[in-house]
Amino acid sequence: MISDSELVIFMKELGKLIDEYYGCPKESIKKEIHQDILLLCSVISSENGDHHP
């Protein structure tokens, strides 16, 4: 389980990755950024699911 402060960091990083994704001209790099976005989304999603009984 990650702390709330770590979750905030992950969400900020997600925002940065999304900005990088839309600003990236190279499709191959965009695909790598997309994979990172999916990974962070899964972590955030699973953590949000853990808070519910």
C-alpha positions in Angstrom: 0.0 0.0 0.0 1.3 3.4 -0.9 0.8 6.5 1.2 -1.4 9.5 0.3 1.7 11.6 -0.4 3.0 9.0 -2.8 -0.3 8.8 -4.5 -0.2 12.6 -5.0 3.3 12.3 -6.6 2.1 9.5 -8.9 -0.8 11.7 -10.0 1.5 14.6 -10.7 3.8 12.4 -12.7 0.8 11.1 -14.6 0.0 14.7 -15.6 3.5 15.3 -16.7 3.5 12.1 -18.8 0.3 13.1 -20.5 1.8 16.5 -21.4 4.9 14.7 -22.7 2.7 12.3 -24.7 0.8 15.0 -26.5 4.0 17.1 -27.1 6.0 14.2 -28.5 6.6 14.1 -32.3 8.0 10.6 -32.4 5.4 7.8 -32.5 7.8 5.2 -31.1 8.5 7.4 -28.0 4.8 8.1 -27.7 4.1 4.4 -27.4 6.7 4.1 -24.6 5.1 7.1 -22.8 1.7 5.5 -23.3 2.9 2.3 -21.5 4.2 4.4 -18.6 0.8 6.2 -18.4 -1.0 2.8 -18.3 1.3 1.6 -15.6 0.7 4.6 -13.4 -3.0 4.5 -14.0 -3.1 0.9 -12.9 -1.2 1.7 -9.7 -3.5 4.7 -9.0 -6.6 2.7 -9.8 -5.6 -0.3 -7.6 -4.8 2.0 -4.7 -8.2 3.7 -5.0 -9.8 0.3 -5.0 -8.0 -0.6 -1.8 -9.5 2.2 0.2 -13.0 0.8 -0.2 -14.2 -2.0 2.2 
